[in-house]
Amino acid sequence: MSDDIDKALDWLGNPVDCDGCACRDRLAEGRCEPLRACVQDRYAKRIQRFFQWNDDLASEHLDHPYFEVRANAARFAPIFIVPRLMDDPDETVRAAVARRLPRRLLLKMRGDPDREVRIAVASRLEDADLSPLMRDPDYSVRLRVARRVPEGMLPAMMHDEDPEIRLEVANRIGLEWLMSMAWDDSARVRMVVARRLPPEKLAALIRDADWCVRFVVASRLPPEDLAPLTEDPVDDVRTVAQKRRAGLPATGDLIPD
């Protein structure tokens, strides 16, 4: 299909026929253009541009056999008729619908079988409406939820099976809950904990298994508590701990990412 980008072909692979098109009157008005804005064309961008120029025709194309036409028509059709596509057989169409529905109808799409649709739903719902999606089977959906739920709901996601989700939680969760993540299985999560915890609470991580976490601890722990780290087996950790305990500047030492 890469060779077809400069050809006007419909969704069945046939040449676009402007003369036989029901929208041919729009061509004379400059409201459609082959290879640029055409509802018959197979390329989504050209279909989208057609509806941008002719949004009054969107409602007439909600039952088109080509999913890209239905999806783009759903973006421009009057909102009161868009819900008829909530159960469309194509996920691209349902995702387009999810980006427009009012809350009361959007709630019904939280259990859609396609993850892209549920991501679209999670991108628009707020607060407690996101709660069921916190346990979604798909990582990408849960990640979107972890980025959007209120801080007070994040403790429910502290033990998510995916470390990337827990990393997002660790970056956003309130300090009163952060210590609970200090023993997370992921060193990256513990690194975030070490960066965010108040210095006086970092002693819990002083013997962390990961040297990068200990380095962060050595860089932030109160000097009077640094003794164990001055004998750390890793040179970088030991050096920064010794400098800070001796009252010497350690500003040249970089905390690893």
C-alpha positions, -999 to +999 in steps of 0.1 A: +000+000+000+030+023+003+029+027-035-008+038-033-002+070-013-003+090-045-033+072-059-069+079-052-082+045-042-113+036-022-114+012+007-118-018-017-088-008-037-108+006-066-100+040-082-120+068-067-148+079-091-157+116-086-183+115-113-202+087-096-198+101-061-229+113-042-208+142-029-196+154-063-214+188-059-189+195-031-160+192-056-172+222-076-176+242-043-140+234-033-152+214-003-135+182-014-104+174-034-089+142-048-058+130-028-065+156-002-101+156+012-123+127+000-148+105+018-143+078-008-105+076-002-091+047+019-067+070+038-080+082+072-064+117+069-082+124+037-115+112+051-109+133+083-102+164+062-134+158+042-155+159+073-136+189+086-147+207+054-182+190+053-192+183+089-229+186+078-225+153+060-211+134+090-244+121+102-251+106+068-220+084+070-224+067+104-234+034+087-207+034+060-192+000+055-156+013+059-146+017+096-124+048+089-154+066+075-176+057+105-148+067+129-142+101+113-179+107+109-183+100+146-159+128+154-180+154+136-216+141+138-241+158+162-235+144+196-270+132+201-267+105+174-231+094+182-242+069+209-256+046+183-220+036+175-211+026+211-214-011+200-198-007+166-179-039+156-147-019+150-126-007+180-114+024+161-150+036+158-158+029+194-126+047+205-137+078+185-171+076+201-156+073+236-138+106+230-171+124+227-197+107+249-210+124+280-201+109+313-233+089+319-227+070+286-190+068+289-193+048+321-209+020+301-178+017+280-154+009+308-157-028+301-151-025+263-132-056+251-105-034+233-078-018+253-076+013+230-112+020+237-107+016+275-076+039+272-099+065+256-124+061+284-097+064+311-084+096+294-118+113+300-133+099+332-125+116+365-120+106+402-140+077+415-153+069+380-118+056+373-118+031+402-129+000+382-101+007+356-075+005+383-078-032+381-079-034+343-061-064+328-042-042+304-010-024+316-016+006+293-050+013+307-038+010+343-009+034+335-033+060+321-054+056+353-023+059+376-015+092+359-050+106+363-066+094+395-065+117+425-036+113+448-058+099+475-067+069+453-031+059+445-025+037+476-049+011+459-023+008+431+009+006+452+011-032+447+002-033+410+019-063+393+037-040+368+067-021+380+060+008+355+027+013+372+042+013+406+069+038+394+041+062+384+024+057+417+057+063+436+062+096+417+027+109+427+016+093+459+014+113+491+044+113+514+024+097+541+022+065+520+056+067+503+074+048+530+052+017+523+069+015+489+105+015+503+106-023+500+092-025+465+108-053+443+118-027+417+150-008+423+136+020+401+106+024+424+128+024+455+150+051+438+120+073+435+112+067+471+147+076+481+145+108+461+112+119+476+113+108+512+123+134+538+160+129+547+153+119+583+133+089+570+159+075+546+176+052+572+151+025+561+170+023+528+205+025+541+212-012+533+192-014+501+204-041+477+208-017+449+239+006+450+221+033+431+195+036+458+222+036+485+239+064+465+208+085+467+205+078+504+241+087+510+235+120+491+205+130+512+207+113+546+216+136+576+254+135+580+251+121+616+234+089+602+259+082+574+283+059+593+272+026+578+275+040+543+311+052+548+321+016+546+298+007+517+314-018+492+307+005+463+333+033+458+308+060+447+285+054+476+313+052+501+330+084+488+299+106+489+291+093+524+326+100+537+326+135+521+293+145+536+301+131+570+334+150+571+315+182+561+331+184+527+311+195+496+298+166+475+282+187+448+303+172+421+289+137+428+260+129+405+230+110+417+224+082+391+192+081+372 
